């Protein structure tokens, strides 16, 4: 998973920078040992306007498929003031990722037990691009062309977010 996440994130970085964004990566190689708290602090120290965490999913059932995003609940005990914007960021990214890839749209999961979300001091989302436990989706995510679509979808969602919530 870490190789897939990085490959898509590096594509996303190039796309966003070409669109004029300043991008701060928490890693640019696979040989990095950072906690989720460390990653949130990197974003905070950089003065980031948003934090987008790129991941791939897995599940016991090999038939599980599709993309989803995650954010905190409205009643999160740590950063509930970020809910509205985090939820919006999650919506825009998920909608655009699905539009670009044609993958199944799962949902936006809201939960308060993710330290990568709870330590964030800016709007945050976790993007689960698909299920590596699904053979068809895993093979698709292994292709450069699909990774490009994933990155473009995430970037389009970020554009839409900033169209509604300028930095």
N, C-alpha and C positions, 0 to 999 in steps of 0.2 A: 504494500500500500504506500509506503513512504516514497518509493520510486515514482509511482503514478502521481501522487500528490505534488511532488516536486516538478515533474515534467509539465503538468498542467499549470502549475504556479509560475514557472519560468516563461511559459507562453503568455500567460495572463500579464505578467510584468511587462513584457515587450509590447503587448497590445495597449496596455494602459499608458505606458510611457509615450508611445506613438500618438496617443490621444491627448497628451499634455499633462498627465498626472505625475506626481512625485510618488514613487512606490518604495516602501521600506519592506524588505523581505526579512523574515526571521531566520531563513536559511537559504543558501544557494547551492549547497552540496548535500549529499546524503549523510555525511559524517558529522552530524551535529547532535549534541545532547542538551536539549532545552526542555524545561518543564512547561506546561501550559501557562503557569503563572509567569514564568520568564517571558513567554511570547506576548502576553498581555502587557507586561511592563515595557517591553521593547516598543510596542505601539504607543504606549503612554509617553515614554521618554522622547519619542520621535514627534510627538504632537499630532499623531494621526487623527484624521477626521472620522475614519471607520476602521474596523478590523474585520477582515474576511479570512476565515480559516477554511482551507480546502482539504477535503477528506473523501475517502471512498468507504462504502458501507459493507457489512457482511451480516449474514443471518443464517440460522440453522436450516431453514428451508431454502433449497437451491432455486425455487421458483420466485422468491422475492426479487423485485426489480424496481427501478425507477430512481428518480432524484428527489431529494428533500432538503430543506434547510432547517436550522435550529436557532432559537433565541430564548431568552429568559421569559418567564411569565410576568404578567402585569404586577404580581405581588412578590416578586423576587426580593429576598431579604437583603441583598447586597447592592443592587443597582437598578431598582424599579424605574427610576427616572429615564433610563435608556430604552425602556420597553417600546414605546411608540415608534421611535426611529429604527430600532433593531428589528422590529417586526416588519416595518416598511422595507428595510434593506433586504430582509429575508424573502419577502413577497416579490420584489423586483428582480432579484437574482434568480429565484426559482422559476418565475414566469419566463424570463428571457433565456435561461438555460434550456428549459423544455422547448421553447420556440425554436431555438437554434439546433437542438439535437433530435427532436421528435421523440424523446424518451417519455416514459410514463411519469406523470406528475403525482407524487405521493402527497406530501403535506408540509406544513410548517410545524415542527415539533417545538413546543414550549416546555422547557424544564429548567429547574433551578439547581441541578446537581452537577453542572459542568463547570469546573474551575476556570476553563478558558473563556467562558462567558461571564462567570461571576466576578472575575478579577478585572474585566474590561472597564475602562473609564470613558469609552466612546461607543457609539452604536456598533454592534457586533453580530455576526452570523457565522454559523458553521454550515458549509455546503457539503452535503453528501452526494457526490456526483453519480453514483450508481452502486450496484452490489457486485463486489468481486466474487462473492459466493454463487453468483448466477453465471453459468458458463458463457452464455451468449453475451451478456453485458460485460463480463470480464474481458472477453476477446475483443469486443468493440472498443473498450477503454484502453486496450493495448495498442490501438492503431493511432498513428500520428494525425490522421485526418479527423478522427473523432475527438481527440484531445484538443485540437484546434477549435472545434465547434464548442466544446465545453468552455474553453477559455474565452471565446468570443461571447458566449451566452452570459458568463459571469460578468465580463466587461460591460456588456449592454445593460445588465441589471444595475451595475454601479453607475453608469451614465444616467439611467432613469432615476435612481435614487437622488443623485446630485441635481437633477432637473427639478425635483420637488423640494430638496433640502440643500440649498447651495452651501458650499464650505465657507 
